[in-house]
Amino acid sequence: MADLGPIVDLRQSPTALRVQRGVMRLLRETYDMACFAEVTLRSGRRADVLGVGPKGEIWIVEIKSSLIDFQVDKKWHEYREFSDRFFFAKPPELDGDIFPDTEGMIVADGHDGAILRDSPLTPMAGARRKALMLKLARMGANRIHMLMDPGPK
């Protein structure tokens, strides 16, 4: 069976997990997106939240829980080629001015989220979209199967 990647890998802080929950609720309830947490991309980078919309659009949300978390991450630019829209997400207490104003911005807590700044549309290449959609379909089905049947073979 393919490596599914951890849904929660114990590296996320409690703040990041709260933001993740709010982001996923926002995307699901407001934009009708199916959400995946912790998706390893072909580049080896791992998207914190990846949403797939009803028309096949793909959004990636990079969660930053603190100033230090943002300052040490220099690879976030790599997400652009794997999404149609890219957003940073932050908790309400983190200053949004630290983030580049060229990227989308979401504020979220453990209950809900809101888009503060929309993301520019940068459509993905068709072949990359197809490969990612196939990966997501298989990963989603395998994660459900593991929840239904977590035991050994």
C-alpha positions as CSV (number, residue, x, y, z in Angstrom):
1,M,0.0,0.0,0.0
2,A,1.2,3.5,-0.8
3,D,2.5,5.7,2.0
4,L,-0.4,7.8,3.1
5,G,1.6,10.3,5.1
6,P,0.5,11.2,8.6
7,I,-2.8,13.0,9.0
8,V,-1.3,14.4,12.3
9,D,2.4,13.8,12.6
10,L,2.8,15.2,16.2
11,R,5.0,18.0,14.9
12,Q,2.2,20.5,14.8
13,S,1.7,22.8,17.7
14,P,-1.6,23.0,19.4
15,T,-2.0,26.5,17.8
16,A,-1.3,25.1,14.3
17,L,-3.9,22.3,14.9
18,R,-6.5,24.9,15.9
19,V,-5.8,26.9,12.8
20,Q,-5.9,23.8,10.6
21,R,-9.3,23.0,12.0
22,G,-10.7,26.5,11.3
23,V,-9.2,26.5,7.8
24,M,-10.7,23.2,6.9
25,R,-14.1,24.3,8.3
26,L,-13.9,27.5,6.2
27,L,-13.0,25.7,3.0
28,R,-15.6,23.0,3.5
29,E,-18.5,25.1,4.6
30,T,-18.0,28.3,2.6
31,Y,-16.3,27.0,-0.6
32,D,-17.6,23.4,-0.8
33,M,-14.0,22.1,-0.8
34,A,-12.9,18.6,0.1
35,C,-9.9,19.1,2.4
36,F,-6.8,17.0,3.0
37,A,-4.3,17.6,5.8
38,E,-0.6,16.9,5.5
39,V,-0.3,16.1,1.8
40,T,3.2,15.3,0.5
41,L,3.7,16.7,-2.9
42,R,5.9,15.4,-5.7
43,S,8.5,18.1,-4.8
44,G,8.8,16.5,-1.3
45,R,7.2,19.5,0.4
46,R,4.2,18.8,2.6
47,A,1.1,21.0,2.2
48,D,-0.6,21.7,5.6
49,V,-4.0,21.9,4.0
50,L,-5.0,21.1,0.4
51,G,-8.5,21.8,-0.7
52,V,-10.2,20.5,-3.9
53,G,-13.2,22.5,-5.1
54,P,-16.3,21.4,-7.0
55,K,-14.7,22.3,-10.4
56,G,-11.4,20.7,-9.6
57,E,-9.6,23.8,-8.4
58,I,-6.8,23.2,-5.9
59,W,-5.9,25.5,-3.1
60,I,-3.0,25.0,-0.7
61,V,-2.9,26.6,2.7
62,E,0.3,27.0,4.6
63,I,-0.2,27.4,8.3
64,K,2.1,29.7,10.3
65,S,1.5,29.7,14.0
66,S,4.2,32.2,15.0
67,L,6.7,34.7,13.8
68,I,9.5,32.2,14.1
69,D,7.5,29.6,12.2
70,F,7.2,32.0,9.3
71,Q,10.8,33.3,9.4
72,V,12.4,29.9,9.2
73,D,10.3,28.7,6.2
74,K,11.9,29.8,3.0
75,K,10.4,27.1,0.8
76,W,6.8,28.2,0.7
77,H,7.2,29.5,-2.9
78,E,7.3,25.9,-4.1
79,Y,3.6,25.4,-3.4
80,R,2.5,27.7,-6.2
81,E,3.2,25.1,-8.9
82,F,1.0,22.6,-7.1
83,S,-2.1,24.9,-6.6
84,D,-4.4,27.3,-8.4
85,R,-4.5,29.5,-5.3
86,F,-2.1,29.7,-2.3
87,F,-2.8,31.1,1.1
88,F,-1.1,31.6,4.4
89,A,-3.2,30.9,7.4
90,K,-2.5,32.4,10.8
91,P,-4.1,32.5,14.3
92,P,-5.9,35.7,15.2
93,E,-3.1,36.8,17.6
94,L,-0.3,36.7,15.0
95,D,0.3,40.0,13.2
96,G,-0.7,39.6,9.5
97,D,1.8,42.3,8.4
98,I,4.7,39.8,8.5
99,F,3.3,38.0,5.5
100,P,3.9,39.1,1.9
101,D,0.9,41.0,0.5
102,T,1.2,39.1,-2.8
103,E,-0.2,36.0,-1.2
104,G,-3.7,35.1,0.1
105,M,-4.3,35.4,3.8
106,I,-6.7,33.4,6.1
107,V,-7.2,34.0,9.8
108,A,-8.5,31.0,11.7
109,D,-9.0,29.5,15.1
110,G,-10.4,26.2,16.3
111,H,-14.0,27.1,15.3
112,D,-13.9,28.9,11.9
113,G,-11.8,31.0,9.6
114,A,-12.1,33.9,7.2
115,I,-10.2,35.1,4.1
116,L,-8.6,38.4,4.8
117,R,-6.9,38.7,1.4
118,D,-7.7,36.7,-1.7
119,S,-5.0,34.7,-3.5
120,P,-4.1,35.5,-7.1
121,L,-5.2,32.8,-9.5
122,T,-2.2,30.9,-10.9
123,P,-3.7,27.9,-12.8
124,M,-1.8,24.6,-12.5
125,A,-0.4,22.7,-15.5
126,G,-2.9,20.1,-16.7
127,A,-0.6,17.1,-16.3
128,R,0.4,18.1,-12.8
129,R,-3.3,18.6,-11.9
130,K,-4.2,15.1,-13.2
131,A,-1.4,13.5,-11.3
132,L,-2.2,15.3,-8.0
133,M,-6.0,14.5,-8.4
134,L,-5.1,10.8,-8.8
135,K,-2.9,10.9,-5.7
136,L,-5.6,12.7,-3.7
137,A,-8.3,10.2,-4.7
138,R,-6.1,7.2,-3.7
139,M,-4.9,8.9,-0.5
140,G,-8.4,9.8,0.6
141,A,-9.7,6.3,-0.1
142,N,-6.8,4.7,1.7
143,R,-7.1,7.0,4.8
144,I,-10.8,6.1,5.0
145,H,-10.0,2.4,4.7
146,M,-7.4,2.7,7.5
147,L,-10.0,4.3,9.7
148,M,-12.5,1.5,9.0
149,D,-9.9,-1.3,9.3
150,P,-6.9,-0.2,11.3
151,G,-5.7,-3.7,12.2
152,P,-3.0,-5.9,10.7
153,K,-3.6,-7.9,7.5
